[in-house]
Amino acid sequence: MLPVAAIILIVLKAVGLLHRFSKPLAEKLPFTHVGGIAIVTIINLILLLLICFLAGLFMRTKFAQRIKKWLEDHVLVYIPGYSYLQAVSAEMLRNDETESWKPASIFVDDNEVICFVIDETENYCSVFLPSAPSPSSGSICVRKKSLITYLPITVVEAKLMIKQFGKGSAITIEKLRSINQAAEIKKPANEIIPK
């Protein structure tokens, strides 16, 4: 609740500051309301959107990125819930970055765990082990390719399973195992070649 309360407080303070500029401007206009909404409120919203747009442009500069990194490393990291909100918002805004991920499963302490293969070489894979219910946080490990089982589901389906605390994952793994067993049965027996 603390980060949400802080955001509400900041927005209210910003609107209060903008009211000082918008009120004199609104008094010069010949009308006080537009569609039942006070002209002061409309000017406040336009100014707030303009400030957000300009702040967004500024944040794209290298100088702003350096300031942001310093603030995150030295100040914001100590605010409760900031890292979580940042991860959740990044997940919502950058879903395209996860499209190249491959849903898979690996064994961790005799438990089959749903994970995502992020990167791979000839013999190894970088694996992200998400935690429930937020698939945007978790741990990272490197595994041999032979220890990884790819799942026949999409990234969106895998994320949904994680958000629902694993609902549907048991049936997915069971179907995969039955498909693999059927494929093993159909394989022809190896012929013994005499020396």
C-alpha positions as a Markdown table, in Angstrom:
| # | Residue | x | y | z |
|---|---|---|---|---|
| 1 | Met | 0.0 | 0.0 | 0.0 |
| 2 | Leu | 2.9 | 2.4 | 0.6 |
| 3 | Pro | 4.0 | 2.8 | -3.0 |
| 4 | Val | 0.3 | 3.3 | -4.1 |
| 5 | Ala | -0.2 | 5.9 | -1.4 |
| 6 | Ala | 3.0 | 7.6 | -2.4 |
| 7 | Ile | 1.9 | 7.8 | -6.1 |
| 8 | Ile | -1.5 | 9.2 | -5.1 |
| 9 | Leu | 0.2 | 11.8 | -2.9 |
| 10 | Ile | 2.5 | 12.8 | -5.7 |
| 11 | Val | -0.3 | 13.2 | -8.2 |
| 12 | Leu | -2.4 | 15.3 | -5.8 |
| 13 | Lys | 0.6 | 17.5 | -5.0 |
| 14 | Ala | 1.3 | 17.9 | -8.8 |
| 15 | Val | -2.3 | 18.9 | -9.4 |
| 16 | Gly | -2.2 | 21.4 | -6.5 |
| 17 | Leu | 0.9 | 23.0 | -8.0 |
| 18 | Leu | -0.6 | 23.1 | -11.5 |
| 19 | His | -3.7 | 24.7 | -10.1 |
| 20 | Arg | -1.7 | 27.9 | -9.3 |
| 21 | Phe | -0.9 | 28.2 | -13.0 |
| 22 | Ser | -4.2 | 27.0 | -14.5 |
| 23 | Lys | -6.5 | 29.1 | -12.3 |
| 24 | Pro | -5.3 | 32.5 | -13.6 |
| 25 | Leu | -5.4 | 31.1 | -17.2 |
| 26 | Ala | -8.9 | 29.8 | -16.8 |
| 27 | Glu | -10.2 | 33.1 | -15.4 |
| 28 | Lys | -9.1 | 34.8 | -18.7 |
| 29 | Leu | -11.3 | 32.5 | -20.8 |
| 30 | Pro | -14.9 | 33.5 | -21.6 |
| 31 | Phe | -16.3 | 30.1 | -20.3 |
| 32 | Thr | -15.9 | 28.2 | -17.0 |
| 33 | His | -17.1 | 24.7 | -18.0 |
| 34 | Val | -16.8 | 22.4 | -21.1 |
| 35 | Gly | -19.2 | 19.5 | -21.2 |
| 36 | Gly | -19.9 | 19.8 | -17.5 |
| 37 | Ile | -16.2 | 19.7 | -16.6 |
| 38 | Ala | -14.6 | 22.8 | -15.0 |
| 39 | Ile | -12.1 | 24.4 | -17.4 |
| 40 | Val | -9.5 | 24.5 | -14.6 |
| 41 | Thr | -9.6 | 20.7 | -14.4 |
| 42 | Ile | -9.2 | 20.4 | -18.1 |
| 43 | Ile | -6.2 | 22.8 | -18.1 |
| 44 | Asn | -4.7 | 20.8 | -15.2 |
| 45 | Leu | -5.0 | 17.5 | -17.1 |
| 46 | Ile | -3.5 | 19.0 | -20.3 |
| 47 | Leu | -0.6 | 20.5 | -18.3 |
| 48 | Leu | -0.1 | 17.2 | -16.4 |
| 49 | Leu | 0.0 | 15.2 | -19.7 |
| 50 | Leu | 2.3 | 17.8 | -21.3 |
| 51 | Ile | 4.7 | 17.5 | -18.3 |
| 52 | Cys | 4.6 | 13.7 | -18.5 |
| 53 | Phe | 5.3 | 13.8 | -22.2 |
| 54 | Leu | 8.3 | 16.1 | -21.8 |
| 55 | Ala | 9.6 | 14.1 | -18.9 |
| 56 | Gly | 9.4 | 11.0 | -21.1 |
| 57 | Leu | 11.4 | 12.7 | -23.8 |
| 58 | Phe | 14.0 | 13.8 | -21.2 |
| 59 | Met | 14.3 | 10.3 | -19.8 |
| 60 | Arg | 15.4 | 9.0 | -23.2 |
| 61 | Thr | 18.6 | 11.1 | -22.9 |
| 62 | Lys | 21.9 | 9.5 | -21.7 |
| 63 | Phe | 22.1 | 12.1 | -18.9 |
| 64 | Ala | 18.7 | 11.2 | -17.5 |
| 65 | Gln | 19.5 | 7.5 | -17.7 |
| 66 | Arg | 22.6 | 8.0 | -15.6 |
| 67 | Ile | 20.6 | 10.0 | -13.0 |
| 68 | Lys | 17.9 | 7.3 | -13.0 |
| 69 | Lys | 20.5 | 4.5 | -12.5 |
| 70 | Trp | 22.1 | 6.4 | -9.6 |
| 71 | Leu | 18.7 | 7.0 | -8.0 |
| 72 | Glu | 17.7 | 3.4 | -8.3 |
| 73 | Asp | 21.0 | 2.1 | -6.9 |
| 74 | His | 21.3 | 4.5 | -4.0 |
| 75 | Val | 17.8 | 5.8 | -3.1 |
| 76 | Leu | 14.8 | 3.9 | -4.7 |
| 77 | Val | 16.1 | 0.5 | -3.8 |
| 78 | Tyr | 15.3 | 1.3 | -0.1 |
| 79 | Ile | 11.7 | 2.2 | -0.8 |
| 80 | Pro | 9.5 | -0.9 | 0.1 |
| 81 | Gly | 7.7 | -2.3 | -3.0 |
| 82 | Tyr | 9.6 | -0.2 | -5.5 |
| 83 | Ser | 11.5 | -3.1 | -7.1 |
| 84 | Tyr | 8.3 | -5.1 | -7.3 |
| 85 | Leu | 6.3 | -2.3 | -9.0 |
| 86 | Gln | 9.1 | -1.7 | -11.4 |
| 87 | Ala | 9.2 | -5.4 | -12.4 |
| 88 | Val | 5.4 | -5.6 | -12.8 |
| 89 | Ser | 5.3 | -2.4 | -14.9 |
| 90 | Ala | 8.2 | -3.6 | -17.0 |
| 91 | Glu | 6.5 | -6.9 | -17.6 |
| 92 | Met | 3.3 | -5.1 | -18.8 |
| 93 | Leu | 5.1 | -2.6 | -21.0 |
| 94 | Arg | 7.6 | -5.0 | -22.5 |
| 95 | Asn | 5.9 | -8.3 | -23.2 |
| 96 | Asp | 7.5 | -8.3 | -26.7 |
| 97 | Glu | 10.9 | -9.0 | -25.0 |
| 98 | Thr | 9.6 | -12.3 | -23.7 |
| 99 | Glu | 8.3 | -13.5 | -27.0 |
| 100 | Ser | 11.6 | -15.2 | -27.8 |
| 101 | Trp | 11.6 | -17.1 | -24.5 |
| 102 | Lys | 10.9 | -20.9 | -24.7 |
| 103 | Pro | 8.7 | -22.5 | -22.0 |
| 104 | Ala | 10.4 | -25.5 | -20.6 |
| 105 | Ser | 10.7 | -27.6 | -17.4 |
| 106 | Ile | 13.7 | -28.7 | -15.4 |
| 107 | Phe | 14.2 | -30.8 | -12.3 |
| 108 | Val | 15.2 | -29.0 | -9.1 |
| 109 | Asp | 15.5 | -31.2 | -6.0 |
| 110 | Asp | 13.3 | -33.9 | -7.6 |
| 111 | Asn | 10.6 | -31.4 | -8.4 |
| 112 | Glu | 9.7 | -30.6 | -12.0 |
| 113 | Val | 9.7 | -26.8 | -12.3 |
| 114 | Ile | 8.3 | -24.6 | -15.1 |
| 115 | Cys | 10.9 | -22.3 | -16.5 |
| 116 | Phe | 11.9 | -20.2 | -19.6 |
| 117 | Val | 14.9 | -20.9 | -21.8 |
| 118 | Ile | 16.2 | -17.4 | -22.4 |
| 119 | Asp | 19.4 | -18.1 | -24.3 |
| 120 | Glu | 21.2 | -21.2 | -25.5 |
| 121 | Thr | 24.5 | -22.4 | -26.9 |
| 122 | Glu | 25.4 | -25.8 | -28.5 |
| 123 | Asn | 25.4 | -27.6 | -25.1 |
| 124 | Tyr | 24.0 | -25.2 | -22.5 |
| 125 | Cys | 20.9 | -23.0 | -21.9 |
| 126 | Ser | 20.4 | -19.9 | -19.7 |
| 127 | Val | 17.2 | -20.6 | -17.8 |
| 128 | Phe | 15.0 | -18.2 | -15.9 |
| 129 | Leu | 13.0 | -19.8 | -13.0 |
| 130 | Pro | 10.0 | -17.6 | -12.3 |
| 131 | Ser | 8.4 | -17.4 | -8.9 |
| 132 | Ala | 4.6 | -17.5 | -8.4 |
| 133 | Pro | 2.4 | -15.4 | -8.7 |
| 134 | Ser | 4.7 | -12.9 | -10.4 |
| 135 | Pro | 6.6 | -14.4 | -13.4 |
| 136 | Ser | 8.7 | -11.2 | -13.6 |
| 137 | Ser | 10.8 | -12.2 | -10.6 |
| 138 | Gly | 12.7 | -15.3 | -9.9 |
| 139 | Ser | 16.2 | -16.8 | -10.3 |
| 140 | Ile | 18.6 | -17.6 | -13.1 |
| 141 | Cys | 20.7 | -20.7 | -13.8 |
| 142 | Val | 22.6 | -22.4 | -16.6 |
| 143 | Arg | 21.7 | -26.1 | -17.4 |
| 144 | Lys | 22.8 | -28.7 | -19.9 |
| 145 | Lys | 20.4 | -29.0 | -22.8 |
| 146 | Ser | 19.9 | -32.7 | -22.1 |
| 147 | Leu | 18.4 | -31.8 | -18.7 |
| 148 | Ile | 15.8 | -29.4 | -20.2 |
| 149 | Thr | 12.3 | -30.5 | -21.5 |
| 150 | Tyr | 10.7 | -28.0 | -23.8 |
| 151 | Leu | 6.9 | -27.5 | -23.2 |
| 152 | Pro | 4.4 | -27.4 | -26.1 |
| 153 | Ile | 2.8 | -24.2 | -24.8 |
| 154 | Thr | 3.2 | -20.5 | -25.5 |
| 155 | Val | 5.0 | -18.0 | -23.2 |
| 156 | Val | 1.6 | -16.4 | -22.4 |
| 157 | Glu | 0.1 | -19.8 | -21.4 |
| 158 | Ala | 3.2 | -20.5 | -19.2 |
| 159 | Lys | 3.0 | -17.0 | -17.5 |
| 160 | Leu | -0.7 | -17.6 | -16.9 |
| 161 | Met | 0.1 | -20.9 | -15.1 |
| 162 | Ile | 2.6 | -19.2 | -12.9 |
| 163 | Lys | 0.2 | -16.3 | -12.1 |
| 164 | Gln | -2.4 | -18.9 | -11.1 |
| 165 | Phe | 0.1 | -20.7 | -8.8 |
| 166 | Gly | 0.6 | -23.6 | -11.2 |
| 167 | Lys | -3.0 | -24.3 | -12.2 |
| 168 | Gly | -3.0 | -26.4 | -15.4 |
| 169 | Ser | 0.7 | -27.2 | -15.2 |
| 170 | Ala | 0.3 | -30.8 | -14.0 |
| 171 | Ile | -2.0 | -31.7 | -16.9 |
| 172 | Thr | 0.4 | -30.1 | -19.4 |
| 173 | Ile | 3.4 | -32.1 | -18.0 |
| 174 | Glu | 1.3 | -35.3 | -18.0 |
| 175 | Lys | 0.2 | -34.8 | -21.6 |
| 176 | Leu | 3.9 | -34.2 | -22.6 |
| 177 | Arg | 5.0 | -37.4 | -20.8 |
| 178 | Ser | 2.4 | -39.5 | -22.6 |
| 179 | Ile | 3.3 | -38.0 | -26.0 |
| 180 | Asn | 7.0 | -38.8 | -25.3 |
| 181 | Gln | 6.2 | -42.4 | -24.1 |
| 182 | Ala | 4.1 | -43.0 | -27.3 |
| 183 | Ala | 7.0 | -41.7 | -29.4 |
| 184 | Glu | 9.4 | -44.1 | -27.6 |
| 185 | Ile | 7.2 | -47.1 | -28.2 |
| 186 | Lys | 7.0 | -46.3 | -32.0 |
| 187 | Lys | 10.8 | -46.1 | -32.4 |
| 188 | Pro | 12.2 | -49.2 | -34.2 |
| 189 | Ala | 14.5 | -51.5 | -32.1 |
| 190 | Asn | 18.2 | -50.9 | -32.9 |
| 191 | Glu | 19.6 | -53.6 | -35.2 |
| 192 | Ile | 22.6 | -55.5 | -33.8 |
| 193 | Ile | 25.4 | -55.2 | -36.4 |
| 194 | Pro | 27.7 | -58.3 | -36.3 |
| 195 | Lys | 31.4 | -57.5 | -36.0 |
